[in-house]
Amino acid sequence: MSETTKLYYGEETKKALAVLGGARMPRMLVRAYGEVKLATLRAQQQTARIYPDDYFPFLEKAVQNVIDGVYDTSFPLPLAQGGAGTSIHMNICEVIACAANEMYAESYPSSTFRAHPLDHIARFQSTNDTFPTAVIIMVYRELEDIENGIIKLQEQLVLRETQYENVLITGRTELQDALPMTLGQVFSAWSGPVERDRWRFNKLRERLRTIPLGGTAVGTGFSAPVEYVFAAEKELRRITKLPLSRSQNLCDQVSHTDSLAECAYGMGLCADNLCKFAGDLLLYTSSLCGEMKHGEVQYGSTIMPDKVNPVLLELIRGKCLECSALASLTGEYSRGGQLQLNANLPFMALEFIRMSEDLTTSLSIASEKLMNMLQINDGIIEAHLASSGALLNVFKDVLSYTEIKSMLPEIRKAGITTKNALADFLETHTSLKREIIDEKLTVTSMTGYTK
């Protein structure tokens, strides 16, 4: 549905603009708040018959237009604001009332009824129960989107785990050669944290679905009829198609934001895991290692024609570092709540939007662009393994520690670059029989449990 340029907000929004300055309310939050208002207005009408029957369809139409983005230019306030979101609630009430009144007057010019933003559109409600409910809906959907991105990345990593299950590579600890492992095991190790992120996000959504709607200002439900509260909860589930559930402790739900902080920390952990993944690949694709190759997506230098920049990995790292920092900041906002309300919630909502953008972008880049262009340099992988002590370390149970240590300089001096060349060297310079050497150098023997 196309957006109108006509402005529908009123005096309270103008006052807020003068204090807060202008911006643009995020689309996902406007949509969620519109859904909350549609649920509450339907509940009002079902339980208290507040509006004339011929007026209510226009009211529903106005709120649906808010949900669909028709009036987005009429939401000009920055999300970073004081007042715990009151300015946003005033804004949306004014837009709904103004738009509905205009449509109704055009169709029923002789009628004198006009909805008031606060006396009608905000009846039985407070900013303190409606705004957090809208934020929860918005964050819930963001978690769903991120979880879908996590699933795609997990699928790509598991695919390569199978694809490279027989490719040997040097396993390293503390940036030093350690023992052989398969490249499939490397990808398996990367898929582990991603699998935990997938499980974690599923649990986070389960805990987040509890809402404070009906608690009004301090969680006591002041001024809200119980019939309205039950009807609003039911309508909101129907509208959003989300498994939302009204809290059984509304005083707690209005006062505290730790469930949102938990979601932020979960997003931060996902970012940390992605940052580690990208950091590992930066090493593998570097000129220092070169066992993998980051495709050239653009020129890497204005002065060096042959330079390839790992721009995708650096983009993932940059966004994930930001996300991790924002997760910590969100926790600070959460613990900054006082008494019966956390006035920092608008700031928390803003950070969630930024974190979500960081993670969805990073996950998309990792699972699509990066995985599709990442190349394996088999020759370099084999040469590094064959010439390092890692491959020789697998003979620790048939050769002494001292023997292995003394052979390392000779192996490096011989310039051995393949597994077969190492086997020839060991056959010549040790008492080991060839069949034992070959058995020790099989993939299963080097990268699994001993028989």
C-alpha positions, 0 to 999 in steps of 0.5 A: 500500500502506498504511503501518503505525504499528508501529516496526521499527527497533532499537538502532542507530537508537535511538542515532542518534535520541538523537544526531541528533534525529527527522525523517522520511527522504524517501520517494524516498530510502527507495524507492531504498535499498530497491531497492539492498537488494533487489538486494544481498540477491538477489545474496547468495542467488544467489551465497552461499545465505546464507538458508534457502530458506523464509526468503528470500521473507519477506525479499524481502517485507520489502524490497518493503514498504520500497520501497512505503512500508509501513514509512516510520514506521520511518525517523525519522532526519533526512537532514542527519547526520554519519557519511556515511549510516551511520545510514541504512544501519543503520536500513534494515538493522534494519527489513528484518531485524526485519520479515522475522524477524517474518513468518517467525516467524509462519509458521515458529514452530519455526524458529530462524533469524533474520537479523541486520541487519549479519551478514546484511542488510549482508553484502558491503556498506558504507554507502559503496557502497550509500548513494551508489548509492541517492542516484544512483538518487534524483537520476537520477529527479529529473533525469527529472522535471525534464527532463519539466517542461523539455520541457513549458515548451519546447513552450509557448514554441515554440507562442507563438513561432509564435502571435506571429510577426507581432506587432511589439514594441519590442526593448530593450537595457539597459532602453532602446528599441532596435529592433523585433522580433516577439513570436515572437522574444521567445518564441524567445529564451526557448525557447533556454535551455530547449532547452539545459537539456533537452540538458544534463539528458539528458547529466547523466543519462548521466554520473550512471548510473555507480554504486559498488555493489560497492566496499564501504568504500573502493572495493577491494571488500573482503569482496565476492565478484566473483560477488555484485558482478556479480549485484547490478549486474544485479539493480539494473538489473532492479529500477529499470529504469534504465540503471545501470552499475557504475564501472570505477574503484570507488576513484574512485567511492566517493571522489568526488562530482563527478558529483553536483556537476555535476548540481547545477550543471546544476540551478542553471543551469536555475534561473538561466534560469527566473529570467531568464525570470520577471524579464523577464516581471515587467518586461513585466507591470509598470505601467511597461511593461504590454505583457503582463498577469499574471492575477489569481490572488488579491487583490493587496493588503489596502489597494489593491483595484485592485492585482494581484500577479505572485505566480506570477512571484515564486514562480518567482523565489524558488524559483529563487534558492533552487535556485541557492544550493543548487546552489552549496552542493552544490558546496561539500559535494562539494569538502569530501570527504576522502581515500577518502570524502565524508562530506557526501553526506547533506547533498548528498542533502538539497539535491538533494531541495530543488532538485528541488522548487524546479525541478519546482514552478517549471517546472510553474507556468511551463508550465501556470498562467503560460502559460495566463493570460498575456495580450498587450496589443496596443494598448500594444505597438503604442503603445510601438513607434510612439512610440519611437525603435526604429521610427524606427531601422529607417530608418538606411540611408535617413535619416542618423543626424542626421535621425533624431535630430532627428525624435524630439522631433517624433514624440513631440510628435505623440503617434503611437501606430500604425505607420500614423501614423508612416508618414504622418508620415515621408511628410510630413516626409521625402523618402522615398516611401511605398512605401519607408516601407511596405517598411521598416515590414514585419515581415520588413524590420524583424526579419530580414536585409536583402535 
